[in-house]
């Protein structure tokens, strides 16, 4: 595989960053995900962290170096992440289960599969157009589908934050799955939280990623989204990957997996922390935070790992 990829998450104007973003790749497969912890419920960042870690751990275990069935992997990984969140809630006697949206994508053999629950989005950009995108599991999307709301009014509708599918809720999540979609040279897959697409809109997101490297496009888009959102800026998270055919000339930042060992993988996931913007780091385990004591950090990591391990099979 050959691709360029860049991810970044910012706190916006919120007290904490409840978004979690990650990508992981082996020699023959690539995983990307965005989890947006739902602020209307306690411990949204815990739900997002559980989801991100559970799904990446499952990928690390199964992609050696390829997944047997990418669509089935996504189904099992997201369902297991949902149950890990519920298990964490039960073990801690939480009155309200932590919840998170999720969008995840796997690329293998030049074909992309994705799945999502909630309003974190995936866009497939091709030749200067939005070729495909996910449909939000939200009240305003239902109203638009029924002809009760115009798209231009959705961003200001009072029910715009009402989500009817997520991981960690009391009801089983509605998870939508794509068909396998062959990629073309230069295709860009972008995954983002609503803190990005709400202030930008589809056209600005397309313009910001078309015709320039993702390493440059992503930071500029996040800058613009923060400015446009102003004092109401939510957490902002964006991953963008540009696919490259083996026959195309490599760029400066191109990643090639051709020489990777069969059991090797690389993971990049943001740090578990409260009260500060998430800082991405390349890891073998989970990062640490500066505003929690060492004992609190170790206890939180241990509890998350215990919840994940019950379903990581």
Long-range contacts (C-beta under 8 A, 24 or more apart in sequence): 1-25, 1-27, 1-28, 1-29, 1-30, 1-107, 1-255, 1-256, 1-257, 1-258, 2-243, 2-244, 2-245, 2-246, 2-248, 2-250, 2-254, 2-255, 2-256, 2-257, 2-258, 3-30, 3-107, 3-241, 3-242, 3-243, 3-244, 3-254, 3-255, 4-213, 4-214, 4-215, 4-241, 4-242, 4-244, 4-251, 4-253, 4-254, 4-255, 5-30, 5-32, 5-214, 5-239, 5-240, 5-241, 5-242, 5-255, 6-214, 6-215, 6-218, 6-239, 6-240, 7-32, 7-218, 7-237, 7-238, 7-239, 7-240, 7-268, 7-280, 8-218, 8-219, 8-222, 8-237, 8-238, 8-280, 9-235, 9-236, 9-237, 9-238, 9-270, 9-277, 9-278, 9-280, 10-222, 10-226, 10-235, 10-236, 10-237, 10-277, 11-235, 11-276, 11-277, 11-278, 12-195, 12-226, 12-229, 12-233, 12-234, 12-235, 12-236, 13-229, 13-230, 13-231, 13-232, 13-233, 13-234, 14-39, 14-233, 14-234, 14-235, 15-275, 16-45, 16-274, 16-275, 16-276, 17-45, 17-235, 17-273, 17-276, 17-277, 17-278, 18-44, 18-45, 18-48, 18-100, 18-235, 19-48, 19-193, 19-195, 19-235, 19-236, 19-237, 19-270, 19-278, 20-45, 20-48, 20-49, 20-51, 20-52, 20-100, 20-237, 20-269, 20-270, 20-278, 21-52, 21-191, 21-237, 21-238, 21-239, 21-269, 21-270, 21-278, 21-280, 22-52, 22-55, 22-56, 22-267, 22-268, 22-269, 22-270, 23-239, 23-241, 23-267, 23-268, 24-56, 24-59, 24-60, 24-63, 24-265, 24-266, 24-267, 24-268, 24-269, 25-255, 25-257, 25-265, 25-266, 26-59, 26-63, 26-64, 26-65, 26-66, 26-257, 26-260, 26-264, 26-265, 27-65, 27-66, 27-257, 27-258, 27-260, 27-261, 27-262, 27-264, 28-63, 28-65, 28-66, 28-108, 28-109, 28-257, 29-59, 29-63, 29-65, 29-66, 29-67, 29-70, 29-106, 29-107, 29-108, 30-106, 30-107, 30-108, 30-241, 31-55, 31-56, 31-59, 31-63, 31-104, 31-105, 31-106, 32-104, 32-105, 32-189, 32-191, 32-239, 32-241, 33-102, 33-103, 33-104, 33-105, 33-191, 33-239, 34-102, 34-103, 34-104, 34-120, 34-191, 34-192, 34-193, 34-237, 34-238, 34-239, 35-100, 35-101, 35-102, 35-120, 35-167, 36-100, 36-101, 36-118, 36-119, 36-120, 36-193, 36-194, 36-195, 36-235, 36-237, 37-98, 37-99, 37-100, 38-98, 38-99, 38-100, 38-101, 38-118, 38-163, 38-166, 40-161, 41-96, 41-97, 41-98, 41-99, 41-168, 42-94, 42-96, 42-98, 43-94, 43-98, 44-98, 44-99, 44-100, 45-272, 45-274, 46-85, 46-88, 46-98, 46-300, 46-304, 47-85, 47-97, 47-98, 47-99, 47-100, 47-167, 47-168, 48-100, 49-272, 49-304, 50-81, 50-84, 50-85, 50-88, 50-98, 50-100, 50-168, 50-304, 50-307, 50-308, 51-78, 51-81, 51-82, 51-84, 51-85, 51-100, 51-102, 51-167, 52-269, 52-270, 53-269, 53-286, 53-304, 53-305, 53-308, 54-80, 54-81, 54-84, 54-308, 54-311, 54-312, 55-81, 55-102, 55-104, 56-267, 56-269, 57-308, 57-312, 58-312, 59-106, 59-265, 60-265, 60-267, 61-312, 63-265, 64-262, 64-263, 65-260, 65-262, 65-263, 65-264, 66-108, 66-109, 67-106, 67-108, 70-106, 70-108, 70-111, 70-113, 70-180, 71-113, 71-177, 71-180, 73-106, 74-104, 74-106, 74-113, 74-114, 74-115, 74-177, 75-115, 75-175, 75-177, 77-104, 78-102, 78-104, 78-115, 78-117, 78-167, 78-173, 78-175, 79-173, 79-175, 80-311, 80-312, 81-167, 81-311, 82-167, 82-168, 82-172, 82-173, 83-310, 83-311, 84-307, 84-308, 84-310, 84-311, 85-167, 85-168, 85-307, 86-168, 87-307, 87-310, 87-311, 88-303, 88-304, 88-307, 89-168, 91-303, 91-306, 91-307, 92-303, 97-168, 97-169, 97-170, 98-168, 99-166, 99-167, 99-168, 99-169, 100-166, 100-167, 100-168, 101-163, 101-166, 101-167, 101-193, 101-194, 102-166, 102-167, 103-134, 103-191, 104-191, 105-189, 105-191, 107-183, 107-189, 107-241, 107-243, 110-182, 110-183, 110-243, 111-180, 111-181, 111-182, 111-183, 112-178, 112-180, 112-181, 112-183, 112-189, 113-177, 113-178, 113-179, 113-180, 113-181, 114-177, 114-178, 115-175, 115-176, 115-177, 115-178, 116-175, 116-176, 117-165, 117-166, 117-167, 117-173, 117-174, 117-175, 117-176, 118-163, 118-165, 118-166, 119-163, 119-194, 120-191, 120-192, 120-193, 120-194, 121-191, 121-192, 121-194, 121-197, 122-189, 122-190, 122-191, 123-188, 123-189, 123-190, 123-191, 123-192, 123-202, 123-205, 123-206, 124-181, 124-187, 124-188, 124-189, 125-187, 125-188, 125-189, 125-190, 125-206, 125-209, 125-210, 126-184, 126-186, 126-187, 126-188, 127-186, 128-206, 128-210, 128-211, 129-206, 130-202, 130-206, 131-187, 132-178, 132-181, 133-202, 134-176, 135-176, 136-163, 137-163, 137-164, 137-165, 137-166, 137-174, 137-176, 138-162, 138-163, 138-164, 139-163, 139-164, 155-198, 155-201, 160-198, 183-243, 184-243, 184-245, 185-243, 185-244, 185-245, 185-247, 185-248, 186-242, 186-243, 186-244, 186-248, 187-242, 187-243, 188-214, 188-240, 188-241, 188-242, 188-243, 189-240, 189-241, 189-243, 190-238, 190-239, 190-240, 190-241, 191-238, 191-239, 191-240, 192-236, 192-237, 192-238, 192-239, 193-234, 193-235, 193-236, 193-237, 193-238, 194-234, 195-225, 195-229, 195-233, 195-234, 195-235, 195-236, 195-237, 196-221, 196-222, 196-225, 196-236, 196-237, 196-238, 198-229, 198-234, 199-224, 199-225, 199-228, 199-229, 199-233, 200-224, 200-225, 200-228, 209-240, 213-242, 213-251, 213-253, 214-240, 214-241, 214-242, 215-253, 272-297, 272-300, 272-301, 272-304
